[in-house]
Amino acid sequence: GAVVSQHPSWVICKSGTSVKIECRSLDFQATTMFWYRQFPKQSLMLMATSNEGSKATYEQGVEKDKFLINHASLTLSTLTVTSAHPEDSSFYICSADGGQDTQYFGPGTRLTVL
Amino acid sequence: DAKTTQPPSMDCAEGRAANLPCNHSTISGNEYVYWYRQIHSQGPQYIIHGLKNNETNEMASLIITEDRKSSTLILPHATLRDTAVYYCIVRVGYNTDKLIFGTGTRLQVFP
């Protein structure tokens, strides 16, 4: 099946710093990728839809200036958490459309903000 | 909001069939039923999807009622590695359409 990778798998940063998370489709091209956030013992919450070559579409309540998304190529989307604070600590997961009406998910990135 | 209703948890003995129900009474004619699962601290894994016919693949079977208001995911011979949260999602079947996750069913397979 289609493979999606994320880097890093985990990151610890100080409050106020910015963190970039990469999402790559390894064996297919994806014009659309999605970013989710998951807090402990909760379900996945969609943050934004990332479209190659255009601006991302953010879900209601998600600050676009805080969560910067760039989808510069058909195999790479990045999520930058700017000025991170402890409440941004979460599990961030991306997915990519892999054809045949199916989305494939990355393994997730665990962000801890001290 | 999620358009599906699932029981919060289920248990299943190893080697037995696990039958996970899902209600989607407001499903539209062009919406598919998708199943994903999430093993602890990993990204969700695609299992199967269908529109109105029953579907089977190497992982599971999907049974959709004739009125399409409910479905059942069947894991024919559950193993301990099938312990996970299972999500039933309805969406239009093209990949630019987002997946909205509900709370899912936590399946515990026991020896």
Chai-1 contact restraints between the chains, C-beta under 6 A:
chainA,res_idxA,chainB,res_idxB,connection_type,confidence,min_distance_angstrom,max_distance_angstrom,comment,restraint_id
A,T32,B,T96,contact,1.0,0.0,6.0,A-B,restraint_1
A,S43,B,F101,contact,1.0,0.0,6.0,A-B,restraint_2
A,S43,B,T103,contact,1.0,0.0,6.0,A-B,restraint_3
A,L44,B,F101,contact,1.0,0.0,6.0,A-B,restraint_4
A,L46,B,K98,contact,1.0,0.0,6.0,A-B,restraint_5
A,I93,B,G43,contact,1.0,0.0,6.0,A-B,restraint_6
A,D97,B,N95,contact,1.0,0.0,6.0,A-B,restraint_7
A,D101,B,G93,contact,1.0,0.0,6.0,A-B,restraint_8
A,T102,B,Y46,contact,1.0,0.0,6.0,A-B,restraint_9
A,F105,B,G43,contact,1.0,0.0,6.0,A-B,restraint_10
A,F105,B,P44,contact,1.0,0.0,6.0,A-B,restraint_11
A,G106,B,G43,contact,1.0,0.0,6.0,A-B,restraint_12
A,P107,B,Q42,contact,1.0,0.0,6.0,A-B,restraint_13
A,P107,B,G43,contact,1.0,0.0,6.0,A-B,restraint_14
A,G108,B,G43,contact,1.0,0.0,6.0,A-B,restraint_15
